[in-house]
Amino acid sequence: MRKQVGNAATGTALDTPLAAMHKRAGAKMGVWFGCALPDDFGDAAAEFRGARESVALIDKNYRAYLSFTGPDRDRYLNAILTNNVKDLSIGSGNVSLLLNPQGHILAEIETYAFADKLFCVSYAMIRERLIEVLDKFIIMDDVTLSDETHRFGTLALEGPKAAAIVRELSGVDIVPLGELTSTDGAVDAIPCRIVKRSPGDVAGAEFVLQTENLAALWEVLLAAARKHGGGPMGYTALSGFRLAQGVPWFGYDFGEKQIPHEAGLQDSHISYTKGCYTGQEIVERVRSRGQVNRQRVRLVFSGEVVPEAGAPLTVDGKEVGFVTRAAKAWDAVPPRVLGMGYVRREAGAPKSVLQWGGGTAIVGTS
């Protein structure tokens, strides 16, 4: 049985339904996105290389799943999310932000269009608050919000061999599909929704399915991954892998303290032609001004020490920013220490050299 969403007061965390299976396989467990998920399966460096060179199987059971039905669902969601969900064709999806009236980021939400509903995917760590906020916006709309978090889970295959394995197991060719396009399918007679996702521009797939089928599908996907030279990947390696790809994480690299332009999400999460939405006035004001006082940047650290989140970044002894996340990336020899952080605009140009307590940090390209 899945626990309730993590509570800061009690320190509890949502368990992946696969926790017992991971532990039997020797996984070290940690807390990621407020949920108990594998740190590693014994060798984070090998897991990183597997994702880079062959295929990685990832447990993504940190998510919240919400469905919206009723004749006003398109208009309702389009009026509160930053991207255009009203014009999604059936089977397609996109990623949006939910902002407060001051333009700060409350949530990152993916929306998928079905014939009878809109299906939204966000984060279990904010599920209760997210539902509360979304429910407040349902005033005169004929919309029903249903929390389906307990019903569904997600597993993923990614890496250069992922697309071939998906085709081999399901008959679905994800390569020609648009990003976040999904289709009904089955793997070893296990029904699932197959979603194309291409981190680092390498086609991969997520399998969204009923919770009770997660363990069976994990075993099938694990056998296929091992057959092709890959295996399971924990979040220690995944964090470094995402940093190497330049992918920011909600709750780590952006959140309620940031506005979209500070977080560098203005081109990926926002439609500028869809009409009004909550927080739009701030977004448009920043866009017309053309700049923000601080910005999210990629960082490459000297040495082997991984900075902690919040570590100050300085220039000539003056604090100019802070680290949001850092991790080892085994994409070079010796491995690099990569990160992200927020830096004042005047100190954030590419190749700028910053200092932190353990050495230097060079600003990379976005």
C-alpha positions, 0 to 999 in steps of 0.5 A, a space after each residue: 500500500 502506498 503511503 500518504 504524500 510526504 509531510 514535512 512535519 512528520 518527515 514521511 515520504 511516499 514509497 514507490 510500490 516497487 520499494 521491496 523489489 528494489 531492496 531485494 535487488 540490493 538497491 540503496 534507497 533515498 528520498 527524491 522528489 519527496 519520495 523513497 526511490 533508489 539512490 543506486 543499484 550498487 554502482 552509480 557510475 555503471 548506471 550512468 554509463 548504461 544510460 549513455 551507451 545502451 539503455 536504462 530502466 527508471 522507476 518514476 513513481 514520484 508522480 501525481 495523476 489528475 484527470 479533468 472531465 466535463 465540457 469546460 475542461 479545456 477552457 478551464 485548464 487553458 485559463 490557469 496554465 501557461 501553455 496552450 492545452 486547449 488546442 492539444 490533439 487527442 494523443 498529444 501532450 505538453 508541459 506547462 507551469 502553474 503560477 500564482 498571481 505574482 508569477 511565481 512557479 507553483 507547479 510543473 504540469 504535463 497535460 495529455 489530451 484524451 477523447 473524454 478527459 485531460 490527464 495531468 501529471 505532476 509531483 506527489 510531493 505537492 499533490 495535496 496543495 496542487 489539488 487545493 489550488 486547482 479546485 479553487 479555480 473551479 468556480 462556474 466551470 462544469 469540470 470534475 477534478 479526480 485524483 487518480 494518483 493511487 491508480 497509476 505508476 510510471 516506468 521509463 526506458 531511455 538511452 540509445 537502445 531504448 527505442 529499439 527495445 520499445 518496438 521489440 516489446 510492444 510493436 510501437 515505433 516511438 521514433 516518428 512520434 512527437 514529443 509527449 505523444 502517447 498511444 495505448 499499447 501492451 508489453 507482455 500482455 500488460 496494458 499501458 500508455 506509452 509516452 515518447 520522451 526524449 531527454 537529451 534528444 534521444 528517443 525514450 519511452 515512459 510506460 504509464 500503467 495500473 499500479 498493480 501491474 508495475 512489478 510485472 512490467 518492471 521485471 519484463 523491462 529489466 530483462 530486456 534492458 539487461 539483454 541489451 547491455 543496460 539495467 536499472 538506474 538510480 537517482 544518484 546517476 540520474 541526477 548527474 545525467 540530467 545535469 549533463 543534459 541541461 535538464 532542470 528539476 522542479 523542486 530542486 532547480 526551480 520552484 516557488 521562489 522563481 518566475 519562469 524567465 529566471 528559471 529559463 523556462 520561458 521558451 519550453 513551458 509558455 505559449 505567448 499566443 494562447 490568451 490570458 492565464 494566472 500570472 500572465 501579466 508578470 510574464 509579459 512584463 518580464 518579456 517586454 523588459 527583456 531581462 531578469 536580475 538573476 538567472 539559472 545557469 549550468 555549472 562545472 565545478 573544479 575538483 571531486 567534491 559535490 557542493 550541497 544545495 544552497 552553497 553560496 557562489 561568489 566573485 571577489 568575495 562578494 556573493 552573487 548566487 547559490 547552487 541548487 543541485 550538483 552531482 557527479 557525471 561519469 561522462 568524462 575521465 575523471 568524472 565531472 562535478 556538474 550543477 545548476 544554480 542562480 547567479 546575478 545577471 552580471 556574473 552569469 555570462 558563459 565561461 564566467 569563473 565563480 568561487 564556492 567553498 570547495 573551489 571554482 565553478 565555471 558557468 556553462 551554456 544554457 
